[in-house]
């Protein structure tokens, strides 16, 4: 199911269907994101005329491309390469004419990869803000609101720089609700939020800002391109892959195996450990009561949870969800689950996610690992690595957010295994 979800969002499959007609002038291809290099290759392979361009992707995610330059930068915290790439892309955009077409390829991860601080802000300032936001527990939309208002390229600024050329933005969504404004912080779309909104988010989560960043927000100097701005009048947005498409592909695989699949939502947010508890309660109700769905079945969901890092672990929203889920399910013999990021990277780790089954907690206890202690420490990665249940894919070359699948087998009476009962008692 996970493989089908990732395959459904592969750029080679979905980008060619959305290519625009040839312009009178040149085609310029620009973009940023974990999937942007593979998107660029899809354009290069299927565009019949001349083209040129530059896209920036995450380290290790570059692919061979004949006519479009691919560069790499850091994610989720920007580096000097992020800044250089953003400057080069902005300079290319500013050279466009009314006869040109700018094809902008945007996917998740672009907020870090396309980092160009507003005048007065340094790269160090942007890095500090990103780190603070990532550890704060703010949602992706809240983080992106702050990022937009400290950027010289996001919040519609890149799109405005392309004027008077026509701009077509192809998006692979990694955000709940598929709002273009929140995919890579909306470099080519208008932004109705304000500096005051960004400042309220900073205050809500107690995010420590460098003094110059706070000045930018308090003064209103970081205002973005607003709806109705004439510079975006020739801008068009096309959504080419979404989390819902990936979940539907996974559901089809379950159906082929004779298992009813129920998509619970493609935009589930909240603290990962709390979402894990809720999903566990639902799964146990299915296993024990046959409500609201009869077993056997598969429960699918997507979205982007958050982790407020308070312990010494490495975070990772999928493994945190899964560890919390496993503790709450408590070794029920009918329940199995997987949670992975479709880009192959969960948090800061080169690990997509993990799998948990009825014997996972018992195996942890046998190794002297206390699951609840690992959850408190935000050490889901360490927990699943020790069990050998981490899922490692390498770069998937796409990104449609988190994938969660819970398999609930037919349970005769809901009886627990002896190992699971022993683990629960401890």
HUWOQUI-V891582 format. One line per field, one symbol per residue. psi: psi as a letter, one per 40 degrees, with the letter a starting at -180 (. if undefined). burial: + if it has 24 or more other C-alpha atoms within 12 Angstrom, else -. A space follows every 10 residues. Layout:
# HUWOQUI-V891582
psi->???
burial->???
This chain:
# HUWOQUI-V891582
psi->ddddddddeh ddddddeehi iiidaihhhi iiideddddd dddddehdai iiahihiihe eiihhdehhh iiaihehiad dddddddddd dddeeiidei hhhhhhiied dddghhiihd iidddddddd ddddedeiid ddddddddee ieeafedddd deieihhhhh hhheihefhd dehfffdeii heiidddddd ddddefhhii ddddddddee eeiahihehd eedfhihhhd iidddddddd ddddddeehh hhheiefhii hddddddddd ddddddddef ieiiiiihhi iaahiihhhd aeaeahdddd dddddddddf fheehiiihi heeehhbeif hdbiiiaded ddddddeehh ddddddeffd ddddddefei hhdaheeagf aihhhhhhih hgefiiiddd ddddd.
burial->+++-++++++ ++++++-+++ --+--+++++ ++++++++++ +++++++--- ++++++++++ +++-+-++++ ++++++++++ ++++++++++ -+++-+---+ ++++++++++ ++++++++-- +++-++++++ ++++++++++ ++++++++++ ++++++++++ ++++++++++ ++++++++++ ++++++++++ +++++++++- ++----++++ -+++-+++-- ++++++---- ++++++++++ ++++++++++ ++++----++ ++++++++++ ++++++++++ ++++++++-- --++++++++ +++++++++- --++++++++ ++++++++++ ++++++++++ ++++++++++ ++++++++++ +++++---++ ++-+++++++ +++++++-++ +++-++++++ ++++++++++ +----+--++ --++--
